Amino acid sequence: MGRAGRPQGPSKGSAEEANALAGFLRELTAGMTVRELAERYRTSKTIWGEYRSGAKMIPPVRR
């Protein structure tokens, strides 16, 4: 039986770089659903869907 969740659609970034970053993020998180990512990183499922599609850029980490 497969994992829960919808298959990822096409990239939606406004630039090729955004789509490349989204593809890289999808590869890194391929084994997790957006629900699992949201719980682990205390964000929303919507945000993770936007990051993975390239619709929203990942904010830089502030130290």
Predicted model as a PDB file, atoms N, CA, C, CB and O in Angstrom, pLDDT in the B-factor column:
MODEL        1                                                                  
ATOM      1  N   MET A   1       0.839  -1.173   0.000  1.00 42.00           N  
ATOM      2  CA  MET A   1       0.000   0.000   0.000  1.00 42.00           C  
ATOM      3  C   MET A   1       0.885   1.238   0.000  1.00 42.00           C  
ATOM      4  CB  MET A   1      -0.955  -0.003   1.210  1.00 42.00           C  
ATOM      5  O   MET A   1       1.894   1.264   0.705  1.00 42.00           O  
ATOM      6  N   GLY A   2       0.530   2.280  -0.784  1.00 49.00           N  
ATOM      7  CA  GLY A   2       1.308   3.520  -0.885  1.00 49.00           C  
ATOM      8  C   GLY A   2       1.097   4.426   0.304  1.00 49.00           C  
ATOM      9  O   GLY A   2       0.258   4.177   1.170  1.00 49.00           O  
ATOM     10  N   ARG A   3       1.874   5.472   0.320  1.00 58.00           N  
ATOM     11  CA  ARG A   3       1.766   6.469   1.382  1.00 58.00           C  
ATOM     12  C   ARG A   3       0.562   7.372   1.137  1.00 58.00           C  
ATOM     13  CB  ARG A   3       3.057   7.308   1.474  1.00 58.00           C  
ATOM     14  O   ARG A   3       0.113   7.540   0.003  1.00 58.00           O  
ATOM     15  N   ALA A   4       0.054   7.943   2.212  1.00 57.00           N  
ATOM     16  CA  ALA A   4      -1.044   8.891   2.110  1.00 57.00           C  
ATOM     17  C   ALA A   4      -0.538  10.192   1.503  1.00 57.00           C  
ATOM     18  CB  ALA A   4      -1.682   9.144   3.490  1.00 57.00           C  
ATOM     19  O   ALA A   4       0.662  10.464   1.519  1.00 57.00           O  
ATOM     20  N   GLY A   5      -1.440  10.984   0.977  1.00 62.00           N  
ATOM     21  CA  GLY A   5      -1.082  12.284   0.428  1.00 62.00           C  
ATOM     22  C   GLY A   5      -1.248  12.310  -1.077  1.00 62.00           C  
ATOM     23  O   GLY A   5      -1.262  11.276  -1.745  1.00 62.00           O  
ATOM     24  N   ARG A   6      -1.374  13.517  -1.585  1.00 62.00           N  
ATOM     25  CA  ARG A   6      -1.535  13.703  -3.023  1.00 62.00           C  
ATOM     26  C   ARG A   6      -0.185  13.755  -3.712  1.00 62.00           C  
ATOM     27  CB  ARG A   6      -2.326  14.976  -3.315  1.00 62.00           C  
ATOM     28  O   ARG A   6       0.805  14.167  -3.108  1.00 62.00           O  
ATOM     29  N   PRO A   7      -0.135  13.343  -4.968  1.00 62.00           N  
ATOM     30  CA  PRO A   7       1.121  13.480  -5.716  1.00 62.00           C  
ATOM     31  C   PRO A   7       1.432  14.958  -5.951  1.00 62.00           C  
ATOM     32  CB  PRO A   7       1.041  12.721  -7.071  1.00 62.00           C  
ATOM     33  O   PRO A   7       0.521  15.776  -6.082  1.00 62.00           O  
ATOM     34  N   GLN A   8       2.711  15.290  -6.004  1.00 63.00           N  
ATOM     35  CA  GLN A   8       3.134  16.669  -6.240  1.00 63.00           C  
ATOM     36  C   GLN A   8       2.840  17.059  -7.674  1.00 63.00           C  
ATOM     37  CB  GLN A   8       4.632  16.848  -5.930  1.00 63.00           C  
ATOM     38  O   GLN A   8       3.142  16.307  -8.600  1.00 63.00           O  
ATOM     39  N   GLY A   9       2.262  18.215  -7.861  1.00 67.00           N  
ATOM     40  CA  GLY A   9       1.979  18.733  -9.198  1.00 67.00           C  
ATOM     41  C   GLY A   9       3.212  19.398  -9.785  1.00 67.00           C  
ATOM     42  O   GLY A   9       4.306  19.288  -9.231  1.00 67.00           O  
ATOM     43  N   PRO A  10       3.036  20.090 -10.906  1.00 68.00           N  
ATOM     44  CA  PRO A  10       4.165  20.781 -11.539  1.00 68.00           C  
ATOM     45  C   PRO A  10       4.641  21.965 -10.706  1.00 68.00           C  
ATOM     46  CB  PRO A  10       3.778  21.257 -12.936  1.00 68.00           C  
ATOM     47  O   PRO A  10       3.898  22.487  -9.874  1.00 68.00           O  
ATOM     48  N   SER A  11       5.880  22.383 -10.934  1.00 72.00           N  
ATOM     49  CA  SER A  11       6.438  23.538 -10.226  1.00 72.00           C  
ATOM     50  C   SER A  11       5.696  24.801 -10.632  1.00 72.00           C  
ATOM     51  CB  SER A  11       7.950  23.685 -10.514  1.00 72.00           C  
ATOM     52  O   SER A  11       5.255  24.941 -11.773  1.00 72.00           O  
ATOM     53  N   LYS A  12       5.564  25.737  -9.661  1.00 69.00           N  
ATOM     54  CA  LYS A  12       4.813  26.966  -9.881  1.00 69.00           C  
ATOM     55  C   LYS A  12       5.656  28.207  -9.634  1.00 69.00           C  
ATOM     56  CB  LYS A  12       3.595  26.994  -8.994  1.00 69.00           C  
ATOM     57  O   LYS A  12       5.107  29.300  -9.488  1.00 69.00           O  
ATOM     58  N   GLY A  13       6.967  28.068  -9.584  1.00 69.00           N  
ATOM     59  CA  GLY A  13       7.831  29.205  -9.298  1.00 69.00           C  
ATOM     60  C   GLY A  13       7.802  30.247 -10.396  1.00 69.00           C  
ATOM     61  O   GLY A  13       7.542  29.941 -11.559  1.00 69.00           O  
ATOM     62  N   SER A  14       8.076  31.493 -10.008  1.00 69.00           N  
ATOM     63  CA  SER A  14       8.070  32.586 -10.982  1.00 69.00           C  
ATOM     64  C   SER A  14       9.387  32.681 -11.747  1.00 69.00           C  
ATOM     65  CB  SER A  14       7.787  33.906 -10.283  1.00 69.00           C  
ATOM     66  O   SER A  14       9.497  33.441 -12.709  1.00 69.00           O  
ATOM     67  N   ALA A  15      10.387  31.907 -11.316  1.00 84.00           N  
ATOM     68  CA  ALA A  15      11.686  31.888 -11.995  1.00 84.00           C  
ATOM     69  C   ALA A  15      12.214  30.458 -12.006  1.00 84.00           C  
ATOM     70  CB  ALA A  15      12.704  32.850 -11.298  1.00 84.00           C  
ATOM     71  O   ALA A  15      11.829  29.632 -11.179  1.00 84.00           O  
ATOM     72  N   GLU A  16      13.092  30.185 -12.947  1.00 87.00           N  
ATOM     73  CA  GLU A  16      13.673  28.841 -13.046  1.00 87.00           C  
ATOM     74  C   GLU A  16      14.406  28.464 -11.766  1.00 87.00           C  
ATOM     75  CB  GLU A  16      14.631  28.757 -14.241  1.00 87.00           C  
ATOM     76  O   GLU A  16      14.408  27.298 -11.372  1.00 87.00           O  
ATOM     77  N   GLU A  17      15.031  29.443 -11.112  1.00 86.00           N  
ATOM     78  CA  GLU A  17      15.751  29.178  -9.856  1.00 86.00           C  
ATOM     79  C   GLU A  17      14.791  28.704  -8.762  1.00 86.00           C  
ATOM     80  CB  GLU A  17      16.501  30.445  -9.388  1.00 86.00           C  
ATOM     81  O   GLU A  17      15.119  27.805  -7.987  1.00 86.00           O  
ATOM     82  N   ALA A  18      13.604  29.316  -8.706  1.00 85.00           N  
ATOM     83  CA  ALA A  18      12.602  28.912  -7.717  1.00 85.00           C  
ATOM     84  C   ALA A  18      12.158  27.477  -7.981  1.00 85.00           C  
ATOM     85  CB  ALA A  18      11.385  29.868  -7.744  1.00 85.00           C  
ATOM     86  O   ALA A  18      11.984  26.697  -7.045  1.00 85.00           O  
ATOM     87  N   ASN A  19      11.974  27.132  -9.245  1.00 87.00           N  
ATOM     88  CA  ASN A  19      11.577  25.762  -9.589  1.00 87.00           C  
ATOM     89  C   ASN A  19      12.694  24.767  -9.287  1.00 87.00           C  
ATOM     90  CB  ASN A  19      11.187  25.676 -11.069  1.00 87.00           C  
ATOM     91  O   ASN A  19      12.425  23.642  -8.865  1.00 87.00           O  
ATOM     92  N   ALA A  20      13.947  25.175  -9.500  1.00 90.00           N  
ATOM     93  CA  ALA A  20      15.074  24.294  -9.186  1.00 90.00           C  
ATOM     94  C   ALA A  20      15.161  24.051  -7.684  1.00 90.00           C  
ATOM     95  CB  ALA A  20      16.394  24.896  -9.704  1.00 90.00           C  
ATOM     96  O   ALA A  20      15.397  22.924  -7.249  1.00 90.00           O  
ATOM     97  N   LEU A  21      14.970  25.109  -6.887  1.00 89.00           N  
ATOM     98  CA  LEU A  21      14.989  24.954  -5.436  1.00 89.00           C  
ATOM     99  C   LEU A  21      13.845  24.057  -4.969  1.00 89.00           C  
ATOM    100  CB  LEU A  21      14.903  26.324  -4.750  1.00 89.00           C  
ATOM    101  O   LEU A  21      14.026  23.217  -4.088  1.00 89.00           O  
ATOM    102  N   ALA A  22      12.671  24.241  -5.563  1.00 90.00           N  
ATOM    103  CA  ALA A  22      11.521  23.404  -5.215  1.00 90.00           C  
ATOM    104  C   ALA A  22      11.808  21.934  -5.538  1.00 90.00           C  
ATOM    105  CB  ALA A  22      10.256  23.881  -5.967  1.00 90.00           C  
ATOM    106  O   ALA A  22      11.476  21.047  -4.751  1.00 90.00           O  
ATOM    107  N   GLY A  23      12.418  21.681  -6.681  1.00 92.00           N  
ATOM    108  CA  GLY A  23      12.772  20.302  -7.048  1.00 92.00           C  
ATOM    109  C   GLY A  23      13.766  19.694  -6.075  1.00 92.00           C  
ATOM    110  O   GLY A  23      13.640  18.531  -5.692  1.00 92.00           O  
ATOM    111  N   PHE A  24      14.757  20.487  -5.676  1.00 94.00           N  
ATOM    112  CA  PHE A  24      15.736  20.023  -4.694  1.00 94.00           C  
ATOM    113  C   PHE A  24      15.053  19.711  -3.369  1.00 94.00           C  
ATOM    114  CB  PHE A  24      16.841  21.074  -4.491  1.00 94.00           C  
ATOM    115  O   PHE A  24      15.347  18.692  -2.745  1.00 94.00           O  
ATOM    116  N   LEU A  25      14.151  20.576  -2.937  1.00 93.00           N  
ATOM    117  CA  LEU A  25      13.429  20.358  -1.680  1.00 93.00           C  
ATOM    118  C   LEU A  25      12.556  19.111  -1.765  1.00 93.00           C  
ATOM    119  CB  LEU A  25      12.567  21.583  -1.333  1.00 93.00           C  
ATOM    120  O   LEU A  25      12.463  18.349  -0.803  1.00 93.00           O  
ATOM    121  N   ARG A  26      11.914  18.902  -2.917  1.00 92.00           N  
ATOM    122  CA  ARG A  26      11.101  17.682  -3.080  1.00 92.00           C  
ATOM    123  C   ARG A  26      11.965  16.429  -2.978  1.00 92.00           C  
ATOM    124  CB  ARG A  26      10.363  17.701  -4.437  1.00 92.00           C  
ATOM    125  O   ARG A  26      11.542  15.424  -2.406  1.00 92.00           O  
ATOM    126  N   GLU A  27      13.173  16.488  -3.532  1.00 94.00           N  
ATOM    127  CA  GLU A  27      14.084  15.335  -3.422  1.00 94.00           C  
ATOM    128  C   GLU A  27      14.472  15.092  -1.967  1.00 94.00           C  
ATOM    129  CB  GLU A  27      15.352  15.560  -4.278  1.00 94.00           C  
ATOM    130  O   GLU A  27      14.488  13.950  -1.509  1.00 94.00           O  
ATOM    131  N   LEU A  28      14.787  16.168  -1.240  1.00 95.00           N  
ATOM    132  CA  LEU A  28      15.201  16.032   0.161  1.00 95.00           C  
ATOM    133  C   LEU A  28      14.091  15.496   1.058  1.00 95.00           C  
ATOM    134  CB  LEU A  28      15.669  17.368   0.689  1.00 95.00           C  
ATOM    135  O   LEU A  28      14.353  14.774   2.020  1.00 95.00           O  
ATOM    136  N   THR A  29      12.848  15.855   0.736  1.00 94.00           N  
ATOM    137  CA  THR A  29      11.722  15.493   1.598  1.00 94.00           C  
ATOM    138  C   THR A  29      10.831  14.424   0.977  1.00 94.00           C  
ATOM    139  CB  THR A  29      10.897  16.721   1.909  1.00 94.00           C  
ATOM    140  O   THR A  29       9.676  14.271   1.374  1.00 94.00           O  
ATOM    141  N   ALA A  30      11.357  13.693   0.016  1.00 92.00           N  
ATOM    142  CA  ALA A  30      10.557  12.723  -0.739  1.00 92.00           C  
ATOM    143  C   ALA A  30       9.885  11.673   0.144  1.00 92.00           C  
ATOM    144  CB  ALA A  30      11.426  12.034  -1.754  1.00 92.00           C  
ATOM    145  O   ALA A  30       8.811  11.181  -0.202  1.00 92.00           O  
ATOM    146  N   GLY A  31      10.483  11.327   1.252  1.00 92.00           N  
ATOM    147  CA  GLY A  31       9.916  10.287   2.102  1.00 92.00           C  
ATOM    148  C   GLY A  31       8.905  10.784   3.106  1.00 92.00           C  
ATOM    149  O   GLY A  31       8.431  10.006   3.935  1.00 92.00           O  
ATOM    150  N   MET A  32       8.554  12.078   3.058  1.00 94.00           N  
ATOM    151  CA  MET A  32       7.647  12.645   4.054  1.00 94.00           C  
ATOM    152  C   MET A  32       6.455  13.320   3.385  1.00 94.00           C  
ATOM    153  CB  MET A  32       8.390  13.647   4.944  1.00 94.00           C  
ATOM    154  O   MET A  32       6.569  13.848   2.279  1.00 94.00           O  
ATOM    155  N   THR A  33       5.322  13.299   4.059  1.00 94.00           N  
ATOM    156  CA  THR A  33       4.148  14.035   3.596  1.00 94.00           C  
ATOM    157  C   THR A  33       4.225  15.462   4.123  1.00 94.00           C  
ATOM    158  CB  THR A  33       2.827  13.342   4.058  1.00 94.00           C  
ATOM    159  O   THR A  33       5.005  15.748   5.032  1.00 94.00           O  
ATOM    160  N   VAL A  34       3.421  16.357   3.556  1.00 93.00           N  
ATOM    161  CA  VAL A  34       3.411  17.730   4.064  1.00 93.00           C  
ATOM    162  C   VAL A  34       2.911  17.765   5.501  1.00 93.00           C  
ATOM    163  CB  VAL A  34       2.536  18.631   3.174  1.00 93.00           C  
ATOM    164  O   VAL A  34       3.320  18.630   6.275  1.00 93.00           O  
ATOM    165  N   ARG A  35       2.054  16.860   5.860  1.00 95.00           N  
ATOM    166  CA  ARG A  35       1.574  16.779   7.249  1.00 95.00           C  
ATOM    167  C   ARG A  35       2.732  16.450   8.190  1.00 95.00           C  
ATOM    168  CB  ARG A  35       0.454  15.710   7.383  1.00 95.00           C  
ATOM    169  O   ARG A  35       2.878  17.075   9.240  1.00 95.00           O  
ATOM    170  N   GLU A  36       3.541  15.485   7.818  1.00 96.00           N  
ATOM    171  CA  GLU A  36       4.697  15.119   8.650  1.00 96.00           C  
ATOM    172  C   GLU A  36       5.691  16.280   8.754  1.00 96.00           C  
ATOM    173  CB  GLU A  36       5.402  13.871   8.073  1.00 96.00           C  
ATOM    174  O   GLU A  36       6.233  16.541   9.828  1.00 96.00           O  
ATOM    175  N   LEU A  37       5.927  16.970   7.645  1.00 95.00           N  
ATOM    176  CA  LEU A  37       6.840  18.109   7.654  1.00 95.00           C  
ATOM    177  C   LEU A  37       6.304  19.238   8.535  1.00 95.00           C  
ATOM    178  CB  LEU A  37       7.070  18.617   6.227  1.00 95.00           C  
ATOM    179  O   LEU A  37       7.058  19.850   9.292  1.00 95.00           O  
ATOM    180  N   ALA A  38       5.009  19.508   8.436  1.00 96.00           N  
ATOM    181  CA  ALA A  38       4.396  20.565   9.240  1.00 96.00           C  
ATOM    182  C   ALA A  38       4.499  20.249  10.732  1.00 96.00           C  
ATOM    183  CB  ALA A  38       2.924  20.754   8.841  1.00 96.00           C  
ATOM    184  O   ALA A  38       4.783  21.136  11.537  1.00 96.00           O  
ATOM    185  N   GLU A  39       4.274  19.007  11.097  1.00 97.00           N  
ATOM    186  CA  GLU A  39       4.381  18.623  12.508  1.00 97.00           C  
ATOM    187  C   GLU A  39       5.824  18.694  12.992  1.00 97.00           C  
ATOM    188  CB  GLU A  39       3.828  17.210  12.720  1.00 97.00           C  
ATOM    189  O   GLU A  39       6.088  19.164  14.099  1.00 97.00           O  
ATOM    190  N   ARG A  40       6.743  18.236  12.180  1.00 95.00           N  
ATOM    191  CA  ARG A  40       8.149  18.212  12.581  1.00 95.00           C  
ATOM    192  C   ARG A  40       8.727  19.617  12.745  1.00 95.00           C  
ATOM    193  CB  ARG A  40       8.966  17.438  11.562  1.00 95.00           C  
ATOM    194  O   ARG A  40       9.472  19.876  13.690  1.00 95.00           O  
ATOM    195  N   TYR A  41       8.388  20.519  11.834  1.00 91.00           N  
ATOM    196  CA  TYR A  41       8.974  21.861  11.835  1.00 91.00           C  
ATOM    197  C   TYR A  41       8.022  22.944  12.342  1.00 91.00           C  
ATOM    198  CB  TYR A  41       9.425  22.211  10.446  1.00 91.00           C  
ATOM    199  O   TYR A  41       8.313  24.136  12.243  1.00 91.00           O  
ATOM    200  N   ARG A  42       6.900  22.522  12.878  1.00 93.00           N  
ATOM    201  CA  ARG A  42       5.915  23.423  13.498  1.00 93.00           C  
ATOM    202  C   ARG A  42       5.500  24.565  12.576  1.00 93.00           C  
ATOM    203  CB  ARG A  42       6.477  23.997  14.786  1.00 93.00           C  
ATOM    204  O   ARG A  42       5.532  25.735  12.956  1.00 93.00           O  
ATOM    205  N   THR A  43       5.118  24.207  11.383  1.00 93.00           N  
ATOM    206  CA  THR A  43       4.578  25.146  10.406  1.00 93.00           C  
ATOM    207  C   THR A  43       3.278  24.556   9.875  1.00 93.00           C  
ATOM    208  CB  THR A  43       5.600  25.424   9.240  1.00 93.00           C  
ATOM    209  O   THR A  43       2.779  23.570  10.417  1.00 93.00           O  
ATOM    210  N   SER A  44       2.731  25.143   8.833  1.00 96.00           N  
ATOM    211  CA  SER A  44       1.478  24.630   8.282  1.00 96.00           C  
ATOM    212  C   SER A  44       1.730  23.716   7.079  1.00 96.00           C  
ATOM    213  CB  SER A  44       0.562  25.791   7.878  1.00 96.00           C  
ATOM    214  O   SER A  44       2.780  23.775   6.438  1.00 96.00           O  
ATOM    215  N   LYS A  45       0.750  22.887   6.800  1.00 95.00           N  
ATOM    216  CA  LYS A  45       0.829  22.032   5.616  1.00 95.00           C  
ATOM    217  C   LYS A  45       0.836  22.881   4.346  1.00 95.00           C  
ATOM    218  CB  LYS A  45      -0.350  21.034   5.588  1.00 95.00           C  
ATOM    219  O   LYS A  45       1.513  22.552   3.372  1.00 95.00           O  
ATOM    220  N   THR A  46       0.079  23.972   4.368  1.00 95.00           N  
ATOM    221  CA  THR A  46       0.012  24.861   3.207  1.00 95.00           C  
ATOM    222  C   THR A  46       1.387  25.418   2.863  1.00 95.00           C  
ATOM    223  CB  THR A  46      -0.968  26.009   3.468  1.00 95.00           C  
ATOM    224  O   THR A  46       1.785  25.424   1.698  1.00 95.00           O  
ATOM    225  N   ILE A  47       2.109  25.882   3.873  1.00 95.00           N  
ATOM    226  CA  ILE A  47       3.451  26.438   3.653  1.00 95.00           C  
ATOM    227  C   ILE A  47       4.350  25.393   3.001  1.00 95.00           C  
ATOM    228  CB  ILE A  47       4.072  26.924   4.990  1.00 95.00           C  
ATOM    229  O   ILE A  47       5.064  25.698   2.045  1.00 95.00           O  
ATOM    230  N   TRP A  48       4.321  24.163   3.512  1.00 94.00           N  
ATOM    231  CA  TRP A  48       5.171  23.115   2.931  1.00 94.00           C  
ATOM    232  C   TRP A  48       4.771  22.797   1.502  1.00 94.00           C  
ATOM    233  CB  TRP A  48       5.106  21.848   3.776  1.00 94.00           C  
ATOM    234  O   TRP A  48       5.631  22.530   0.663  1.00 94.00           O  
ATOM    235  N   GLY A  49       3.485  22.823   1.216  1.00 92.00           N  
ATOM    236  CA  GLY A  49       3.045  22.612  -0.160  1.00 92.00           C  
ATOM    237  C   GLY A  49       3.549  23.715  -1.083  1.00 92.00           C  
ATOM    238  O   GLY A  49       3.944  23.457  -2.220  1.00 92.00           O  
ATOM    239  N   GLU A  50       3.530  24.955  -0.575  1.00 93.00           N  
ATOM    240  CA  GLU A  50       4.024  26.080  -1.368  1.00 93.00           C  
ATOM    241  C   GLU A  50       5.537  26.010  -1.554  1.00 93.00           C  
ATOM    242  CB  GLU A  50       3.640  27.404  -0.705  1.00 93.00           C  
ATOM    243  O   GLU A  50       6.035  26.309  -2.639  1.00 93.00           O  
ATOM    244  N   TYR A  51       6.269  25.625  -0.529  1.00 92.00           N  
ATOM    245  CA  TYR A  51       7.724  25.470  -0.655  1.00 92.00           C  
ATOM    246  C   TYR A  51       8.058  24.396  -1.688  1.00 92.00           C  
ATOM    247  CB  TYR A  51       8.356  25.112   0.712  1.00 92.00           C  
ATOM    248  O   TYR A  51       8.921  24.591  -2.543  1.00 92.00           O  
ATOM    249  N   ARG A  52       7.367  23.267  -1.599  1.00 92.00           N  
ATOM    250  CA  ARG A  52       7.656  22.155  -2.493  1.00 92.00           C  
ATOM    251  C   ARG A  52       7.253  22.420  -3.940  1.00 92.00           C  
ATOM    252  CB  ARG A  52       6.963  20.927  -2.003  1.00 92.00           C  
ATOM    253  O   ARG A  52       7.800  21.806  -4.856  1.00 92.00           O  
ATOM    254  N   SER A  53       6.302  23.327  -4.152  1.00 90.00           N  
ATOM    255  CA  SER A  53       5.877  23.635  -5.519  1.00 90.00           C  
ATOM    256  C   SER A  53       6.646  24.805  -6.117  1.00 90.00           C  
ATOM    257  CB  SER A  53       4.395  23.937  -5.544  1.00 90.00           C  
ATOM    258  O   SER A  53       6.586  25.029  -7.326  1.00 90.00           O  
ATOM    259  N   GLY A  54       7.363  25.549  -5.292  1.00 90.00           N  
ATOM    260  CA  GLY A  54       8.081  26.720  -5.770  1.00 90.00           C  
ATOM    261  C   GLY A  54       7.255  27.989  -5.729  1.00 90.00           C  
ATOM    262  O   GLY A  54       7.740  29.053  -6.111  1.00 90.00           O  
ATOM    263  N   ALA A  55       5.999  27.896  -5.268  1.00 90.00           N  
ATOM    264  CA  ALA A  55       5.129  29.065  -5.195  1.00 90.00           C  
ATOM    265  C   ALA A  55       5.601  30.051  -4.134  1.00 90.00           C  
ATOM    266  CB  ALA A  55       3.697  28.637  -4.906  1.00 90.00           C  
ATOM    267  O   ALA A  55       5.334  31.248  -4.234  1.00 90.00           O  
ATOM    268  N   LYS A  56       6.296  29.557  -3.126  1.00 90.00           N  
ATOM    269  CA  LYS A  56       6.809  30.411  -2.051  1.00 90.00           C  
ATOM    270  C   LYS A  56       8.258  30.027  -1.793  1.00 90.00           C  
ATOM    271  CB  LYS A  56       5.948  30.273  -0.744  1.00 90.00           C  
ATOM    272  O   LYS A  56       8.602  28.846  -1.740  1.00 90.00           O  
ATOM    273  N   MET A  57       9.102  31.045  -1.634  1.00 86.00           N  
ATOM    274  CA  MET A  57      10.517  30.800  -1.368  1.00 86.00           C  
ATOM    275  C   MET A  57      10.738  30.532   0.116  1.00 86.00           C  
ATOM    276  CB  MET A  57      11.372  31.995  -1.829  1.00 86.00           C  
ATOM    277  O   MET A  57      10.048  31.096   0.965  1.00 86.00           O  
ATOM    278  N   ILE A  58      11.686  29.682   0.418  1.00 85.00           N  
ATOM    279  CA  ILE A  58      12.034  29.360   1.799  1.00 85.00           C  
ATOM    280  C   ILE A  58      12.781  30.555   2.392  1.00 85.00           C  
ATOM    281  CB  ILE A  58      12.900  28.050   1.879  1.00 85.00           C  
ATOM    282  O   ILE A  58      13.749  31.031   1.798  1.00 85.00           O  
ATOM    283  N   PRO A  59      12.350  31.042   3.546  1.00 85.00           N  
ATOM    284  CA  PRO A  59      13.033  32.199   4.133  1.00 85.00           C  
ATOM    285  C   PRO A  59      14.426  31.826   4.624  1.00 85.00           C  
ATOM    286  CB  PRO A  59      12.208  32.777   5.288  1.00 85.00           C  
ATOM    287  O   PRO A  59      14.663  30.685   5.021  1.00 85.00           O  
ATOM    288  N   PRO A  60      15.353  32.791   4.596  1.00 86.00           N  
ATOM    289  CA  PRO A  60      16.700  32.507   5.095  1.00 86.00           C  
ATOM    290  C   PRO A  60      16.686  32.295   6.613  1.00 86.00           C  
ATOM    291  CB  PRO A  60      17.662  33.655   4.727  1.00 86.00           C  
ATOM    292  O   PRO A  60      15.838  32.834   7.324  1.00 86.00           O  
ATOM    293  N   VAL A  61      17.626  31.515   7.076  1.00 82.00           N  
ATOM    294  CA  VAL A  61      17.742  31.250   8.521  1.00 82.00           C  
ATOM    295  C   VAL A  61      18.478  32.414   9.158  1.00 82.00           C  
ATOM    296  CB  VAL A  61      18.487  29.894   8.805  1.00 82.00           C  
ATOM    297  O   VAL A  61      19.553  32.807   8.704  1.00 82.00           O  
ATOM    298  N   ARG A  62      17.895  32.957  10.204  1.00 86.00           N  
ATOM    299  CA  ARG A  62      18.551  34.047  10.942  1.00 86.00           C  
ATOM    300  C   ARG A  62      19.208  33.470  12.174  1.00 86.00           C  
ATOM    301  CB  ARG A  62      17.537  35.165  11.333  1.00 86.00           C  
ATOM    302  O   ARG A  62      18.616  32.664  12.893  1.00 86.00           O  
ATOM    303  N   ARG A  63      20.424  33.885  12.409  1.00 81.00           N  
ATOM    304  CA  ARG A  63      21.149  33.377  13.577  1.00 81.00           C  
ATOM    305  C   ARG A  63      21.364  34.447  14.577  1.00 81.00           C  
ATOM    306  CB  ARG A  63      22.470  32.787  13.184  1.00 81.00           C  
ATOM    307  O   ARG A  63      21.958  34.201  15.626  1.00 81.00           O  
TER     308      ARG A  63                                                      
ENDMDL                                                                          
END                                                                             
